[in-house]
Amino acid sequence: MTVTPNFNFDGKCGEAIKLYQQAFGAQIDCLLHYRDANREDLTKELSEEQQGYIYHAELYIGGQRIMMADNLDISFRPSPALSLTVTMNTKEEVMAAFEVLRDGGEIIYPPHSTTYSACTTNVFDRFGFRWCIMTE
């Protein structure tokens, strides 16, 4: 059994992929647009713009797979109740990722040291997803 985080977006999945590549060096393993999908997969006719949205993407941050898509079936509502934690080797790596994610986002906890981490921070990115970035 495998549990894989799946991020849903409202037409901005492509932008998010670029942000996560910049922040974490994310690698794209699979990228399909709605125009690439079998017609049987779709529940409704799509506009030209929607056909260019991301139907299914798989990224790797470190060794962790994350799935992403532009969801056309439900309203987009990010939740602050769930976050992803990315553990990095150095404070400098944490700070570099933080600087990328804070642009257009919201800082929950600025970078600081704790009993368990020399550098940790929490931020909502500009898409509403919550990230904890830290060293061991």
Contact map, one row per residue, 1 for C-alpha under 8 A:
1110000000000000000000000000000000000000000000000000000000000000000000000000000000000000000000000000000000000000000000000000000000000000
1111000000000000000000000000000000000000000000000000000000000000000000000000000000000000000000000000000000000000000000000000000000000000
1111100000000000000000000000000000000000000000000000000000000000000000000000000000000000000000000000000000000000000000000000000000000000
0111110000000000000000000000000000000000000000000000000000000000111000000000000000000000000000000000000000000000000000000000000000000000
0011111000000000000000000000000000000000000000000000000000000000111000000000000000000000000000000000000000000000000000000000000000000000
0001111100000000000000000000000000000000000000000000000000000000011110000000000000000000000000000000000000000000000000000000000000000000
0000111110000000000000000000000000000000000000000000000000000000011110000000000000000000000000000000000000000000000000000000000000000000
0000011111001000000000000000000000000000000000000000000000000000000111100001000000000000000000000000000000000000000000000000000000000000
0000001111111000000000000000000000000000000000000000000000000000000111100001000000000000000000000000000000000000000000000000001000000000
0000000111111000000000000000000000000000000000000000000000000000000001110011000000000000000000000000000000000000000000000000000000000000
0000000011111100000000000000000000000000000000000100110000000000000001100000000000000000000000000000000000000000000000000000000000000000
0000000011111111000000000000000000000000000000000000100000000000000001000000000000000000000000000000000000000000000000000000000000000000
0000000111111111100000000000000000000000000000000000110000000000000111000000000000000000000000000000000000000000000000000000000000000000
0000000000111111110000000000000000000000000000000000110000000000000000000000000000000000000000000000000000000000000000000000000000000000
0000000000011111111000000000000000000000000000000000000000000000000000000000000000000000000000000000000000000000000000000000000000000000
0000000000011111111100000000000000000000000000000000000000000000000000000000000000000000000000000000000000000000000000000000001000000000
0000000000001111111110000100000000000000000000000000000000000000000000000000000000000000000000000000000000000000000000000000000000000000
0000000000000111111111000000000000000000000000000000000000000000000000000000000000000000000000000000000000000000000000000000000000000000
0000000000000011111111100000000000000000000000000000000000000000000000000000000000000000000000000001100000000000000000000000000000000000
0000000000000001111111111100000000000000000000000000000000000000000000000000000000000000000000000000000000000000000000000000000000000000
0000000000000000111111111110000000000000000000000000000000000000000000000000000000000000000000000000000000000000000000000000000000000000
0000000000000000011111111100000000000000000000000000000000000000000000000000000000000000000000001001000000000000000000000000000000000000
0000000000000000001111111100000000000000000000000000000000000000000000000000000000000000000000011101100000000000000000000000000000000000
0000000000000000000111111100000000000000000000000000000000001000000000000000000000000000000000001000000000000000000000000000000000000000
0000000000000000000111111110000000000000000000000000000000001000000000000000000000000000000000000000000000000000000000000000000000000000
0000000000000000100111111111000000000000000000000000000000111100000000000000000000000000000000000000000000000000000000000000000000000000
0000000000000000000010001111100000000000000000000000000000111000000000000000000000000000000000000000000000000000000000000000000000000000
0000000000000000000000000111111000000000000000000000000011110000000000000000000000000000000000000000000000000000000000000000000000000000
0000000000000000000000000011111000000000000000000000000011110000000000000000000000000000000000000000000000000000000000000000000000000000
0000000000000000000000000001111100000000000000000000000111100000000000000000000000000000000000000000000000000000000000000000000000000000
0000000000000000000000000001111110000000000000000000011111000000000000000000000000000000000000000000000000000000000000000000000000000000
0000000000000000000000000000011111011000000000000000011110000000000000000000000000000000000000000000000000000000000000000000000000000000
0000000000000000000000000000001111111000000000000011111100000000000000000000000000000000000000000000000000000000000000000000000000000000
0000000000000000000000000000000111111000000000000111111000000000000000000000000000000000000000000000000000000000000000000000000000000000
0000000000000000000000000000000011111000000000000011000000000000000000000000000000000000000000000000000000000000000000000000000000000000
0000000000000000000000000000000111111100000000000000000000000000000000000000000000000000000000000000000000000000000000000000000000000000
0000000000000000000000000000000111111110110000000000001000000000000000000000000000000000000000000000000000000000000000000000000000000000
0000000000000000000000000000000000011111110000000000000000000000000000000000000000000000000000000000000000000000000000000000000000000000
0000000000000000000000000000000000001111110000000000000000000000000000000000000000000000000000000000000000000000000000000000000000000000
0000000000000000000000000000000000000111111000000000000000000000000000000000000000000000000000000000000000000000000000000000000000000000
0000000000000000000000000000000000001111111000000000000000000000000000000000000000000000000000000000000000000000000000000000000000000000
0000000000000000000000000000000000001111111110000000000000000000000000000000000000000000000000000000000000000000000000000000000000000000
0000000000000000000000000000000000000001111110000000000000000000000000000000000000000000000000000000000000000000000000000000000000000000
0000000000000000000000000000000000000000011111000000000000000000000000000000000000000000000000000000000000000000000000000000000000000000
0000000000000000000000000000000000000000011111100000000000000000000000000000000000000000000000000000000000000000000000000000000000000000
0000000000000000000000000000000000000000000111111110000000000000000000000000000000000000000000000000000000000000000000000000000000000000
0000000000000000000000000000000000000000000011111110000000000000000000000000000000000000000000000000000000000000000000000000000000000000
0000000000000000000000000000000000000000000001111111000000000000000000000000000000000000000000000000000000000000000000000000000000000000
0000000000000000000000000000000000000000000001111111100000000000000000000000000000000000000000000000000000000000000000000000000000000000
0000000000100000000000000000000001000000000001111111100000000000000000000000000000000000000000000000000000000000000000000000000000000000
0000000000000000000000000000000011100000000001111111100000000000000000000000000000000000000000000000000000000000000000000000000000000000
0000000000000000000000000000000011100000000000011111110000000000000000000000000000000000000000000000000000000000000000000000000000000000
0000000000111100000000000000000011000000000000001111111000000000000001000000000000000000000000000000000000000000000000000000000000000000
0000000000101100000000000000001111000000000000000001111110000000000111000000000000000000000000000000000000000000000000000000000000000000
0000000000000000000000000000001111001000000000000000111110000000000011100000000000000000000000000000000000000000000000000000000000000000
0000000000000000000000000000011110000000000000000000011111000000001111000000000000000000000000000000000000000000000000000000000000000000
0000000000000000000000000001111100000000000000000000011111100000001110000000000000000000000000000000000000000000000000000000000000000000
0000000000000000000000000001111000000000000000000000000111110000111100000000000000000000000000000000000000000000000000000000000000000000
0000000000000000000000000111110000000000000000000000000011111000111100000000000000000000000000000000000000000000000000000000000000000000
0000000000000000000000000111100000000000000000000000000001111111110000000000000000000000000000000000000000000000000000000000000000000000
0000000000000000000000011110000000000000000000000000000000111111110000000000000000000000000000000000000000000000000000000000000000000000
0000000000000000000000000100000000000000000000000000000000011111000000000000000000000000000000000000000000000000000000000000000000000000
0000000000000000000000000000000000000000000000000000000000011111100000000000000000000000000000000000000000000000000000000000000000000000
0000000000000000000000000000000000000000000000000000000000011111110000000000000000000000000000000000000000000000000000000000000000000000
0001100000000000000000000000000000000000000000000000000001111011111000000000000000000000000000000000000000000000000000000000000000000000
0001111000000000000000000000000000000000000000000000000001111001111100000000000000000000000000000000000000000000000000000000000000000000
0001111000000000000000000000000000000000000000000000000111100000111110000000000000000000000000000000000000000000000000000000000000000000
0000011110001000000000000000000000000000000000000000010111100000011111000000000000000000000000000000000000000000000000000000000000000000
0000011110001000000000000000000000000000000000000000011110000000001111100000000000000000000000000000000000000000000000000000000000000000
0000000111111000000000000000000000000000000000000000111100000000000111110000000000000000000000000000000000000000000000000000000000000000
0000000111100000000000000000000000000000000000000000001000000000000011111101000000000000000000000000000000000000000000000000000000000000
0000000001000000000000000000000000000000000000000000000000000000000001111110000000000000000000000000000000000000000000000000000000000000
0000000000000000000000000000000000000000000000000000000000000000000000111110000000000000000000000000000000000000000000000000000000000000
0000000000000000000000000000000000000000000000000000000000000000000000111111000000000000000000000000000000000000000000000000000000000000
0000000001000000000000000000000000000000000000000000000000000000000000011111100000000000000000000000000000000000000000000000000000000000
0000000111000000000000000000000000000000000000000000000000000000000000100111110000000000000000000000000000000000000000000000000000000000
0000000000000000000000000000000000000000000000000000000000000000000000000011111000000000000000000000000000000000000000000000000000000000
0000000000000000000000000000000000000000000000000000000000000000000000000001111100000000000000000000000000000000000000000000001110000000
0000000000000000000000000000000000000000000000000000000000000000000000000000111111000000000000000000000000000000000000000000000110000000
0000000000000000000000000000000000000000000000000000000000000000000000000000011111100000000000000000000000000000000000000000000111000000
0000000000000000000000000000000000000000000000000000000000000000000000000000001111100000000000000000000000000000000000000000000000000000
0000000000000000000000000000000000000000000000000000000000000000000000000000001111110000000000000000000000000000000000000000000001000000
0000000000000000000000000000000000000000000000000000000000000000000000000000000111111000000000000000000000000000000000000000000011110000
0000000000000000000000000000000000000000000000000000000000000000000000000000000001111100000000000000000000000000000000000000000001110000
0000000000000000000000000000000000000000000000000000000000000000000000000000000000111110000000000000000000000000000000000000000000111100
0000000000000000000000000000000000000000000000000000000000000000000000000000000000011111000000000000000000000000000000000000000000111100
0000000000000000000000000000000000000000000000000000000000000000000000000000000000001111100000000000000000000000000000000000000000001111
0000000000000000000000000000000000000000000000000000000000000000000000000000000000000111111011000000000000000000000000000000000000001111
0000000000000000000000000000000000000000000000000000000000000000000000000000000000000011111010000000000000000000000000000000000000000011
0000000000000000000000000000000000000000000000000000000000000000000000000000000000000001111111000000000000000000000000000000000000000010
0000000000000000000000000000000000000000000000000000000000000000000000000000000000000001111111100000000000000000000001100000000000000110
0000000000000000000000000000000000000000000000000000000000000000000000000000000000000000011111110000000000000000000000000000000000000000
0000000000000000000000000000000000000000000000000000000000000000000000000000000000000001111111111000000000000000000000000000000000000000
0000000000000000000000000000000000000000000000000000000000000000000000000000000000000001011111111100000000000000000000110000000000001110
0000000000000000000000000000000000000000000000000000000000000000000000000000000000000000001111111110000000000010000000000000000000000000
0000000000000000000000100000000000000000000000000000000000000000000000000000000000000000000111111111000000000000000000000000000000000000
0000000000000000000001110000000000000000000000000000000000000000000000000000000000000000000011111111100000000000000000000000000000001000
0000000000000000000000100000000000000000000000000000000000000000000000000000000000000000000001111111110000000000000000001010000000001000
0000000000000000000000000000000000000000000000000000000000000000000000000000000000000000000000111111111000000000000000000000000000000000
0000000000000000001001100000000000000000000000000000000000000000000000000000000000000000000000011111111000000000000000000000000000000000
0000000000000000001000100000000000000000000000000000000000000000000000000000000000000000000000001111111110000000000000000011110000000000
0000000000000000000000000000000000000000000000000000000000000000000000000000000000000000000000000111111111100000000000000011110000000000
0000000000000000000000000000000000000000000000000000000000000000000000000000000000000000000000000011111110000000000000000000110000000000
0000000000000000000000000000000000000000000000000000000000000000000000000000000000000000000000000000111111000000000000000000110000000000
0000000000000000000000000000000000000000000000000000000000000000000000000000000000000000000000000000111111100000000000000011111100000000
0000000000000000000000000000000000000000000000000000000000000000000000000000000000000000000000000000010111110000000000000011110000000000
0000000000000000000000000000000000000000000000000000000000000000000000000000000000000000000000000000010011111100000000000111000000000000
0000000000000000000000000000000000000000000000000000000000000000000000000000000000000000000000000000000001111100000000001111000000000000
0000000000000000000000000000000000000000000000000000000000000000000000000000000000000000000000000000000000111111000000001110000000000000
0000000000000000000000000000000000000000000000000000000000000000000000000000000000000000000000000000000000111111000000011110000000000000
0000000000000000000000000000000000000000000000000000000000000000000000000000000000000000000000100000000000001111100000111100000000000000
0000000000000000000000000000000000000000000000000000000000000000000000000000000000000000000000000000000000001111110001111000000000000000
0000000000000000000000000000000000000000000000000000000000000000000000000000000000000000000000000000000000000011111111110000000000000000
0000000000000000000000000000000000000000000000000000000000000000000000000000000000000000000000000000000000000001111111110000000000000000
0000000000000000000000000000000000000000000000000000000000000000000000000000000000000000000000000000000000000000111111000000000000000000
0000000000000000000000000000000000000000000000000000000000000000000000000000000000000000000000000000000000000000111111000000000000000001
0000000000000000000000000000000000000000000000000000000000000000000000000000000000000000000000000000000000000000111111110000000000000111
0000000000000000000000000000000000000000000000000000000000000000000000000000000000000000001000000000000000000001111111110000000000000111
0000000000000000000000000000000000000000000000000000000000000000000000000000000000000000001001000000000000000011110011111000000000000110
0000000000000000000000000000000000000000000000000000000000000000000000000000000000000000000001000000000000000111110011111100000000011110
0000000000000000000000000000000000000000000000000000000000000000000000000000000000000000000000000100000000011111000000111110000000011100
0000000000000000000000000000000000000000000000000000000000000000000000000000000000000000000000000000000000111110000000011111000001111000
0000000000000000000000000000000000000000000000000000000000000000000000000000000000000000000000000100110011111100000000001111100001110000
0000000000000000000000000000000000000000000000000000000000000000000000000000000000000000000000000000110011110000000000000111111111100000
0000000000000000000000000000000000000000000000000000000000000000000000000000000000000000000000000000111111000000000000000011111111100000
0000000000000000000000000000000000000000000000000000000000000000000000000000000000000000000000000000111111000000000000000001111110000000
0000000010000001000000000000000000000000000000000000000000000000000000000000010000000000000000000000000010000000000000000001111110000000
0000000000000000000000000000000000000000000000000000000000000000000000000000011100000000000000000000000010000000000000000001111111000000
0000000000000000000000000000000000000000000000000000000000000000000000000000011100100000000000000000000000000000000000000001111111100000
0000000000000000000000000000000000000000000000000000000000000000000000000000000101110000000000000000000000000000000000000111100111110000
0000000000000000000000000000000000000000000000000000000000000000000000000000000000111100000000000000000000000000000000000111100011111000
0000000000000000000000000000000000000000000000000000000000000000000000000000000000111100000000000000000000000000000000011110000001111100
0000000000000000000000000000000000000000000000000000000000000000000000000000000000001111000001001100000000000000000000011100000000111110
0000000000000000000000000000000000000000000000000000000000000000000000000000000000001111001001000000000000000000000011111000000000011111
0000000000000000000000000000000000000000000000000000000000000000000000000000000000000011111001000000000000000000000011110000000000001111
0000000000000000000000000000000000000000000000000000000000000000000000000000000000000011100000000000000000000000000111000000000000000111
